Amino acid sequence: MIPSKPLKPQDLLLKDVDGDGAIDMVVANSGVNTDPSADSIAILHNEGRGAFSRPVFVEVGDLPIGLVHADLDGDGVEEIVFANSSSAKDISRLRPDGGGSFHLERLLELRAYPTHITAVDLDEDGNVDLAATFFPSSDVLVFWNAGDSLFTEKTAVSVGLGPYFMSAADLNKDGKVDLVTANRVFRNRGEGGISVVINKGQRAFEAATNYHVNDSTQDFTIGDFNHDGFLDIAVTQELTPRFSVFLNARNGTFPSQAVEYSLPDLIWNLSIADFNRDGYVDLVGAGGTNSGFLLLNDGHGGFTDPVSLSTGTRPAYVKAADLDGDSDLDLAITNLDSDDITVLFNDGSARFDRVESILLKSWFGW
């Protein structure tokens, strides 16, 4: 079906979804209640050197979010997994049919509205489990995969109020994957922050430790910023043009006071990558009306002054991957109001002078 209203592209996944060795784009289009037919997932196949095919649109539930790429049934083929965060209230997947098309399957019916999901083996049994956040609850639900995509058991994990985004990583280097949530809570209440949940193994978790910032938390990313071998956390704030960095104390705990960095404008989404090949992970963010920023790592756990990046109107998500096959990490940014994807190609020194725009609605002759 051809959508009759704006697509509103939001979440973005950069993965090789067709198995040809090139990084493709998967975009979740929300429609934002303008037209249910606009709620879709668009798949753009990489045709080489950063050129992308006409998008394949798959109608899904409504307000799809939390795109991940995972092999849930252990057959060696990864699927596109996502949550429908409005009336559908489910977790679904798109399974590749081998010919470039995808088949939609509903995996889990949910009772509340999911806001994000992650897919990772949390109980070390070799099967990829699913975890979901729900707003404005204070719980994460972990769905345990018994194999072949059979999610017969679940565990509720308490976190801070209003978890909105989530990620998973081994924060204390014990070999088990831990959980982190961004808690949006209520605006202007000073209650935002992140929750860190340490995985004890055997499908058990320690009580969440909450780390606060001065505003409702919008997003976060995880990376080793000070090059000490332990993963740190950078957090964006919803209404304040700055981000906070929590440096790992080398045991999975973090200081109560984060290091604050000011920005010229709001950023709502963060990603990390080593853009200039110096061995240190850098930060990139997008948000505001038309703002994108690159902050290079100074080699000591801090970041240089932000460098502006080209975006469309109301950028939503930014992700990094080698899109043109030259071994340098490029950027793709989804833009809510201009209904397009901004692609910025890295020249190898963290300069992004080549910029292209993929207007999703242009495929319908608009």
ChimeraX attribute file (.defattr): number of C-alpha atoms within 10 A of each C-alpha:
attribute: neighborCount
match mode: 1-to-1
recipient: residues
	/A:1	9
	/A:2	11
	/A:3	18
	/A:4	14
	/A:5	16
	/A:6	21
	/A:7	27
	/A:8	28
	/A:9	31
	/A:10	26
	/A:11	25
	/A:12	25
	/A:13	24
	/A:14	23
	/A:15	21
	/A:16	17
	/A:17	25
	/A:18	21
	/A:19	14
	/A:20	12
	/A:21	12
	/A:22	20
	/A:23	25
	/A:24	26
	/A:25	22
	/A:26	25
	/A:27	26
	/A:28	28
	/A:29	30
	/A:30	29
	/A:31	24
	/A:32	19
	/A:33	15
	/A:34	15
	/A:35	15
	/A:36	19
	/A:37	21
	/A:38	28
	/A:39	29
	/A:40	26
	/A:41	29
	/A:42	20
	/A:43	23
	/A:44	21
	/A:45	24
	/A:46	23
	/A:47	15
	/A:48	16
	/A:49	12
	/A:50	20
	/A:51	15
	/A:52	17
	/A:53	13
	/A:54	15
	/A:55	17
	/A:56	16
	/A:57	22
	/A:58	20
	/A:59	18
	/A:60	25
	/A:61	23
	/A:62	25
	/A:63	27
	/A:64	33
	/A:65	25
	/A:66	25
	/A:67	23
	/A:68	23
	/A:69	21
	/A:70	20
	/A:71	20
	/A:72	27
	/A:73	17
	/A:74	14
	/A:75	8
	/A:76	9
	/A:77	16
	/A:78	20
	/A:79	20
	/A:80	22
	/A:81	27
	/A:82	28
	/A:83	32
	/A:84	25
	/A:85	24
	/A:86	19
	/A:87	11
	/A:88	19
	/A:89	21
	/A:90	22
	/A:91	25
	/A:92	20
	/A:93	23
	/A:94	20
	/A:95	18
	/A:96	18
	/A:97	10
	/A:98	10
	/A:99	7
	/A:100	12
	/A:101	14
	/A:102	19
	/A:103	11
	/A:104	15
	/A:105	13
	/A:106	15
	/A:107	16
	/A:108	15
	/A:109	13
	/A:110	15
	/A:111	10
	/A:112	17
	/A:113	20
	/A:114	31
	/A:115	24
	/A:116	27
	/A:117	25
	/A:118	24
	/A:119	24
	/A:120	22
	/A:121	17
	/A:122	28
	/A:123	19
	/A:124	15
	/A:125	13
	/A:126	13
	/A:127	22
	/A:128	24
	/A:129	26
	/A:130	23
	/A:131	23
	/A:132	26
	/A:133	29
	/A:134	22
	/A:135	21
	/A:136	19
	/A:137	19
	/A:138	18
	/A:139	20
	/A:140	26
	/A:141	17
	/A:142	22
	/A:143	21
	/A:144	23
	/A:145	24
	/A:146	17
	/A:147	16
	/A:148	13
	/A:149	17
	/A:150	16
	/A:151	17
	/A:152	10
	/A:153	10
	/A:154	15
	/A:155	15
	/A:156	14
	/A:157	19
	/A:158	18
	/A:159	25
	/A:160	26
	/A:161	23
	/A:162	25
	/A:163	32
	/A:164	26
	/A:165	26
	/A:166	24
	/A:167	21
	/A:168	20
	/A:169	19
	/A:170	16
	/A:171	29
	/A:172	19
	/A:173	15
	/A:174	14
	/A:175	12
	/A:176	18
	/A:177	22
	/A:178	24
	/A:179	23
	/A:180	26
	/A:181	28
	/A:182	31
	/A:183	31
	/A:184	26
	/A:185	23
	/A:186	15
	/A:187	13
	/A:188	12
	/A:189	10
	/A:190	15
	/A:191	21
	/A:192	28
	/A:193	29
	/A:194	32
	/A:195	23
	/A:196	24
	/A:197	23
	/A:198	24
	/A:199	23
	/A:200	15
	/A:201	16
	/A:202	10
	/A:203	13
	/A:204	13
	/A:205	17
	/A:206	14
	/A:207	14
	/A:208	18
	/A:209	15
	/A:210	20
	/A:211	21
	/A:212	19
	/A:213	20
	/A:214	15
	/A:215	21
	/A:216	26
	/A:217	33
	/A:218	24
	/A:219	26
	/A:220	25
	/A:221	21
	/A:222	20
	/A:223	23
	/A:224	18
	/A:225	28
	/A:226	19
	/A:227	15
	/A:228	14
	/A:229	13
	/A:230	19
	/A:231	24
	/A:232	24
	/A:233	20
	/A:234	23
	/A:235	25
	/A:236	28
	/A:237	25
	/A:238	23
	/A:239	18
	/A:240	16
	/A:241	17
	/A:242	17
	/A:243	26
	/A:244	22
	/A:245	23
	/A:246	21
	/A:247	24
	/A:248	22
	/A:249	15
	/A:250	15
	/A:251	12
	/A:252	19
	/A:253	17
	/A:254	19
	/A:255	12
	/A:256	10
	/A:257	13
	/A:258	18
	/A:259	12
	/A:260	14
	/A:261	16
	/A:262	13
	/A:263	16
	/A:264	14
	/A:265	18
	/A:266	24
	/A:267	30
	/A:268	27
	/A:269	25
	/A:270	26
	/A:271	22
	/A:272	23
	/A:273	20
	/A:274	17
	/A:275	28
	/A:276	19
	/A:277	14
	/A:278	13
	/A:279	12
	/A:280	21
	/A:281	24
	/A:282	27
	/A:283	22
	/A:284	24
	/A:285	28
	/A:286	30
	/A:287	25
	/A:288	18
	/A:289	18
	/A:290	19
	/A:291	22
	/A:292	29
	/A:293	23
	/A:294	23
	/A:295	21
	/A:296	24
	/A:297	22
	/A:298	16
	/A:299	16
	/A:300	11
	/A:301	17
	/A:302	15
	/A:303	17
	/A:304	14
	/A:305	14
	/A:306	18
	/A:307	14
	/A:308	15
	/A:309	19
	/A:310	19
	/A:311	29
	/A:312	22
	/A:313	19
	/A:314	21
	/A:315	31
	/A:316	30
	/A:317	25
	/A:318	29
	/A:319	24
	/A:320	21
	/A:321	21
	/A:322	20
	/A:323	29
	/A:324	19
	/A:325	15
	/A:326	14
	/A:327	12
	/A:328	20
	/A:329	23
	/A:330	25
	/A:331	23
	/A:332	24
	/A:333	29
	/A:334	31
	/A:335	27
	/A:336	24
	/A:337	17
	/A:338	19
	/A:339	23
	/A:340	24
	/A:341	27
	/A:342	22
	/A:343	24
	/A:344	24
	/A:345	24
	/A:346	24
	/A:347	17
	/A:348	15
	/A:349	11
	/A:350	19
	/A:351	16
	/A:352	16
	/A:353	12
	/A:354	10
	/A:355	15
	/A:356	16
	/A:357	15
	/A:358	17
	/A:359	15
	/A:360	23
	/A:361	17
	/A:362	11
	/A:363	12
	/A:364	9
	/A:365	6
	/A:366	7
